[in-house]
Amino acid sequence: MCYCVFMPQNQGHIPIMKQEILDFIKESSVSASFLLDATFGRGGHTQYYLDYFKDLKVLACDRDKEAIKYGKAHLASFLQEKRLDFIYKNFKDISAQDFSRLSETACSHILVDLGVSSPQLDKPERGFSFYKKGPLDMRMDQNQELTAADIINTWSEEKLIELFQKNGEVFRPYRVVRAIVEDRKHQLFNDTLSLAQLIERVDSWQKKSFHPATKYFMALRMEVNGELSGLKESLEAFVDYLCPGGRLIVLSFHSLEDRIVKHLFKALKDKGNILTKKIVKASDAEKKINPRSRSAKLRVFEKAL
């Protein structure tokens, strides 16, 4: 379960477990020739591997226009060298035809980082954080219609309870949901702080523990962005996009996501090998430097030769 992603301080984006991922790429039976970074974010992983592997090409995908704009500005030299290209779409919509952008037909490696990038979390105007006032938004893709405010203000009490129990794994969300439904009769929820303050009030928060809004905001974010829907099918397709001996590398931050990855890899045993019999977690040293790495889980699947 990911409780550490909503940190109050703005620490910038630090790519998680980049060295461990590098080791899995280096140890492959196939050379690092073409990497699909399915969730570019701020490009920390992509830049690290482009610097390390001088012949590597990367197709970087993201559904956040700000991420694509940032990448084109900060990694312009790799674009000029034709070692990097960007594609603006949800990774669940990627097809093999997209690889032709870099004159490739199959991937040597695919990286899927299911976390939310720090700039998204830290910018109040994106509506992900409950520490600063911002619109109750939470859309990774600003072109989509559904927002967190839509869910909070229009969903029935029963649907909200189900959402927080399933996505947030909240044990007993009943009192919070009832308070939401009652309060919205008089004033709709339009900003992050008003919702967070209601949760604090109803949940009787003890400040020694993690903020009670963490689970609720995470559940909303996952629903707004459809983070669980289609994940299994997308990862299964990615295995088909790999060349023989290629590796699918997945970083997850939520127990439900990790469960999907774990069960899928087991179901694909006839197509290759699971290289992470036990999940790989961030080192103690990394956790101290980057608290957001505490809930990260790394799993790797290698396609059969």
VEXFI-846717 format. One record per residue (C-alpha): chain; x, y negated, z; residue number from 1. Coordinates in steps of 0.02 Angstrom, whole numbers. Example, Ala and Ser with C-alpha at 12.3 -4.5 7.8 and 13.67 -1.06 7.14 Angstrom:
<'A'; <615; 225; 390>; 1> <'A'; <684; 53; 357>; 2> 
***
This chain:
<'A'; <0; 0; 0>; 1> <'A'; <66; -171; -47>; 2> <'A'; <51; -295; 96>; 3> <'A'; <207; -396; 67>; 4> <'A'; <171; -480; -99>; 5> <'A'; <85; -633; -27>; 6> <'A'; <234; -714; 57>; 7> <'A'; <215; -894; 117>; 8> <'A'; <384; -954; 57>; 9> <'A'; <427; -991; -123>; 10> <'A'; <576; -879; -153>; 11> <'A'; <577; -873; -343>; 12> <'A'; <567; -714; -443>; 13> <'A'; <694; -577; -402>; 14> <'A'; <688; -420; -511>; 15> <'A'; <659; -270; -398>; 16> <'A'; <773; -117; -399>; 17> <'A'; <863; -176; -555>; 18> <'A'; <1018; -75; -512>; 19> <'A'; <922; 86; -480>; 20> <'A'; <832; 63; -645>; 21> <'A'; <997; 28; -732>; 22> <'A'; <1066; 192; -665>; 23> <'A'; <918; 289; -737>; 24> <'A'; <947; 206; -906>; 25> <'A'; <1134; 239; -903>; 26> <'A'; <1110; 422; -858>; 27> <'A'; <993; 455; -1004>; 28> <'A'; <1041; 583; -1136>; 29> <'A'; <996; 450; -1266>; 30> <'A'; <1083; 284; -1280>; 31> <'A'; <996; 124; -1228>; 32> <'A'; <946; 61; -1400>; 33> <'A'; <767; -1; -1388>; 34> <'A'; <678; -47; -1226>; 35> <'A'; <496; -94; -1212>; 36> <'A'; <476; -210; -1062>; 37> <'A'; <288; -191; -1046>; 38> <'A'; <271; -322; -909>; 39> <'A'; <401; -458; -942>; 40> <'A'; <356; -578; -800>; 41> <'A'; <506; -694; -781>; 42> <'A'; <621; -575; -874>; 43> <'A'; <740; -530; -735>; 44> <'A'; <750; -348; -787>; 45> <'A'; <757; -387; -973>; 46> <'A'; <900; -511; -955>; 47> <'A'; <998; -395; -842>; 48> <'A'; <990; -250; -965>; 49> <'A'; <1022; -357; -1119>; 50> <'A'; <1179; -422; -1035>; 51> <'A'; <1235; -247; -987>; 52> <'A'; <1197; -153; -1149>; 53> <'A'; <1268; -254; -1293>; 54> <'A'; <1176; -154; -1428>; 55> <'A'; <1008; -150; -1340>; 56> <'A'; <851; -225; -1417>; 57> <'A'; <702; -271; -1308>; 58> <'A'; <520; -298; -1352>; 59> <'A'; <449; -399; -1207>; 60> <'A'; <262; -397; -1177>; 61> <'A'; <156; -503; -1060>; 62> <'A'; <-24; -563; -1052>; 63> <'A'; <26; -724; -965>; 64> <'A'; <65; -863; -1090>; 65> <'A'; <172; -951; -961>; 66> <'A'; <284; -797; -949>; 67> <'A'; <306; -790; -1138>; 68> <'A'; <343; -976; -1146>; 69> <'A'; <470; -960; -1005>; 70> <'A'; <556; -812; -1088>; 71> <'A'; <573; -897; -1256>; 72> <'A'; <652; -1048; -1174>; 73> <'A'; <771; -958; -1055>; 74> <'A'; <821; -810; -1163>; 75> <'A'; <834; -904; -1328>; 76> <'A'; <1009; -837; -1366>; 77> <'A'; <945; -658; -1372>; 78> <'A'; <804; -713; -1487>; 79> <'A'; <930; -791; -1605>; 80> <'A'; <1031; -630; -1604>; 81> <'A'; <871; -536; -1649>; 82> <'A'; <895; -425; -1497>; 83> <'A'; <736; -487; -1415>; 84> <'A'; <558; -522; -1468>; 85> <'A'; <399; -564; -1374>; 86> <'A'; <222; -505; -1391>; 87> <'A'; <77; -590; -1303>; 88> <'A'; <-46; -455; -1250>; 89> <'A'; <-94; -339; -1109>; 90> <'A'; <24; -190; -1108>; 91> <'A'; <-129; -78; -1116>; 92> <'A'; <-157; -143; -1293>; 93> <'A'; <18; -106; -1358>; 94> <'A'; <30; 10; -1508>; 95> <'A'; <176; 90; -1598>; 96> <'A'; <149; -34; -1740>; 97> <'A'; <212; -173; -1626>; 98> <'A'; <387; -97; -1628>; 99> <'A'; <411; -148; -1809>; 100> <'A'; <441; -326; -1746>; 101> <'A'; <617; -266; -1708>; 102> <'A'; <624; -138; -1848>; 103> <'A'; <604; 7; -1727>; 104> <'A'; <487; 157; -1728>; 105> <'A'; <514; 234; -1555>; 106> <'A'; <579; 177; -1385>; 107> <'A'; <731; 244; -1296>; 108> <'A'; <661; 174; -1135>; 109> <'A'; <500; 95; -1074>; 110> <'A'; <490; -8; -914>; 111> <'A'; <323; -44; -831>; 112> <'A'; <330; -157; -678>; 113> <'A'; <155; -162; -606>; 114> <'A'; <193; -301; -482>; 115> <'A'; <140; -483; -494>; 116> <'A'; <280; -604; -534>; 117> <'A'; <330; -726; -398>; 118> <'A'; <288; -884; -499>; 119> <'A'; <109; -820; -515>; 120> <'A'; <100; -789; -327>; 121> <'A'; <185; -950; -277>; 122> <'A'; <92; -1075; -387>; 123> <'A'; <-65; -1131; -295>; 124> <'A'; <-151; -1175; -459>; 125> <'A'; <-149; -991; -511>; 126> <'A'; <-258; -946; -361>; 127> <'A'; <-165; -791; -300>; 128> <'A'; <-103; -853; -132>; 129> <'A'; <-203; -887; 26>; 130> <'A'; <-67; -994; 105>; 131> <'A'; <-96; -1144; -9>; 132> <'A'; <-257; -1219; -75>; 133> <'A'; <-293; -1180; -255>; 134> <'A'; <-438; -1129; -366>; 135> <'A'; <-508; -957; -330>; 136> <'A'; <-445; -894; -498>; 137> <'A'; <-318; -749; -497>; 138> <'A'; <-318; -724; -687>; 139> <'A'; <-153; -666; -759>; 140> <'A'; <-222; -703; -932>; 141> <'A'; <-295; -878; -924>; 142> <'A'; <-399; -845; -1080>; 143> <'A'; <-508; -714; -998>; 144> <'A'; <-673; -767; -920>; 145> <'A'; <-690; -670; -756>; 146> <'A'; <-615; -756; -604>; 147> <'A'; <-607; -712; -419>; 148> <'A'; <-735; -849; -386>; 149> <'A'; <-858; -762; -503>; 150> <'A'; <-842; -602; -403>; 151> <'A'; <-855; -683; -231>; 152> <'A'; <-1002; -794; -279>; 153> <'A'; <-1108; -675; -383>; 154> <'A'; <-1076; -494; -336>; 155> <'A'; <-1199; -407; -219>; 156> <'A'; <-1154; -363; -41>; 157> <'A'; <-1146; -179; -88>; 158> <'A'; <-1028; -209; -235>; 159> <'A'; <-911; -318; -131>; 160> <'A'; <-902; -187; 7>; 161> <'A'; <-861; -53; -122>; 162> <'A'; <-728; -164; -202>; 163> <'A'; <-638; -202; -39>; 164> <'A'; <-645; -22; 19>; 165> <'A'; <-582; 48; -146>; 166> <'A'; <-454; -79; -209>; 167> <'A'; <-403; -155; -43>; 168> <'A'; <-424; 3; 61>; 169> <'A'; <-506; -105; 194>; 170> <'A'; <-574; 11; 328>; 171> <'A'; <-726; -90; 380>; 172> <'A'; <-758; -244; 270>; 173> <'A'; <-941; -259; 320>; 174> <'A'; <-931; -412; 434>; 175> <'A'; <-822; -509; 313>; 176> <'A'; <-934; -469; 165>; 177> <'A'; <-1091; -515; 261>; 178> <'A'; <-1012; -682; 308>; 179> <'A'; <-965; -714; 125>; 180> <'A'; <-1142; -678; 66>; 181> <'A'; <-1217; -788; 202>; 182> <'A'; <-1097; -935; 177>; 183> <'A'; <-1114; -938; -13>; 184> <'A'; <-1301; -972; 6>; 185> <'A'; <-1253; -1146; 65>; 186> <'A'; <-1086; -1177; -22>; 187> <'A'; <-1003; -1077; -160>; 188> <'A'; <-823; -1023; -137>; 189> <'A'; <-712; -1117; -259>; 190> <'A'; <-541; -1121; -176>; 191> <'A'; <-424; -995; -96>; 192> <'A'; <-413; -1075; 75>; 193> <'A'; <-601; -1077; 107>; 194> <'A'; <-607; -889; 78>; 195> <'A'; <-448; -855; 178>; 196> <'A'; <-511; -958; 324>; 197> <'A'; <-676; -863; 326>; 198> <'A'; <-582; -698; 332>; 199> <'A'; <-471; -763; 473>; 200> <'A'; <-622; -818; 572>; 201> <'A'; <-722; -658; 553>; 202> <'A'; <-575; -539; 565>; 203> <'A'; <-507; -612; 729>; 204> <'A'; <-330; -616; 660>; 205> <'A'; <-185; -583; 776>; 206> <'A'; <-38; -679; 702>; 207> <'A'; <86; -542; 746>; 208> <'A'; <13; -433; 607>; 209> <'A'; <1; -464; 420>; 210> <'A'; <-130; -590; 365>; 211> <'A'; <-304; -510; 358>; 212> <'A'; <-338; -592; 189>; 213> <'A'; <-197; -491; 110>; 214> <'A'; <-304; -339; 73>; 215> <'A'; <-453; -440; 16>; 216> <'A'; <-352; -550; -102>; 217> <'A'; <-262; -399; -172>; 218> <'A'; <-427; -310; -206>; 219> <'A'; <-494; -464; -296>; 220> <'A'; <-335; -484; -399>; 221> <'A'; <-339; -302; -453>; 222> <'A'; <-522; -315; -505>; 223> <'A'; <-503; -481; -597>; 224> <'A'; <-358; -413; -699>; 225> <'A'; <-418; -234; -719>; 226> <'A'; <-255; -169; -649>; 227> <'A'; <-316; 9; -622>; 228> <'A'; <-429; 30; -773>; 229> <'A'; <-342; 115; -918>; 230> <'A'; <-176; 132; -827>; 231> <'A'; <-169; 321; -845>; 232> <'A'; <-211; 316; -1030>; 233> <'A'; <-82; 179; -1064>; 234> <'A'; <60; 272; -977>; 235> <'A'; <13; 431; -1068>; 236> <'A'; <25; 339; -1234>; 237> <'A'; <194; 268; -1183>; 238> <'A'; <264; 444; -1167>; 239> <'A'; <214; 473; -1348>; 240> <'A'; <304; 311; -1397>; 241> <'A'; <469; 375; -1325>; 242> <'A'; <599; 460; -1432>; 243> <'A'; <651; 636; -1375>; 244> <'A'; <752; 615; -1216>; 245> <'A'; <681; 441; -1187>; 246> <'A'; <628; 384; -1014>; 247> <'A'; <472; 302; -946>; 248> <'A'; <512; 200; -791>; 249> <'A'; <368; 139; -682>; 250> <'A'; <374; 21; -532>; 251> <'A'; <213; 17; -430>; 252> <'A'; <166; -81; -275>; 253> <'A'; <-2; -10; -225>; 254> <'A'; <-45; 164; -163>; 255> <'A'; <-184; 184; -291>; 256> <'A'; <-68; 139; -436>; 257> <'A'; <67; 254; -372>; 258> <'A'; <-58; 396; -355>; 259> <'A'; <-108; 376; -538>; 260> <'A'; <75; 378; -594>; 261> <'A'; <117; 528; -485>; 262> <'A'; <-29; 635; -546>; 263> <'A'; <-2; 586; -727>; 264> <'A'; <181; 635; -724>; 265> <'A'; <133; 804; -651>; 266> <'A'; <0; 827; -786>; 267> <'A'; <130; 792; -921>; 268> <'A'; <251; 927; -864>; 269> <'A'; <239; 1014; -1033>; 270> <'A'; <303; 856; -1119>; 271> <'A'; <457; 828; -1012>; 272> <'A'; <529; 816; -838>; 273> <'A'; <496; 713; -683>; 274> <'A'; <664; 639; -632>; 275> <'A'; <602; 571; -466>; 276> <'A'; <544; 721; -365>; 277> <'A'; <532; 598; -221>; 278> <'A'; <490; 417; -251>; 279> <'A'; <635; 295; -254>; 280> <'A'; <619; 145; -139>; 281> <'A'; <718; -15; -122>; 282> <'A'; <872; -9; -12>; 283> <'A'; <870; -88; 160>; 284> <'A'; <988; -221; 95>; 285> <'A'; <869; -268; -46>; 286> <'A'; <721; -272; 71>; 287> <'A'; <811; -400; 179>; 288> <'A'; <851; -510; 29>; 289> <'A'; <683; -487; -55>; 290> <'A'; <539; -440; 63>; 291> <'A'; <426; -416; -88>; 292> <'A'; <522; -258; -129>; 293> <'A'; <466; -169; 29>; 294> <'A'; <314; -87; -50>; 295> <'A'; <394; -48; -219>; 296> <'A'; <394; 133; -278>; 297> <'A'; <496; 191; -428>; 298> <'A'; <453; 346; -530>; 299> <'A'; <538; 405; -691>; 300> <'A'; <483; 529; -824>; 301> <'A'; <597; 596; -961>; 302> <'A'; <523; 656; -1125>; 303> <'A'; <584; 827; -1181>; 304> <'A'; <719; 835; -1314>; 305> 
***
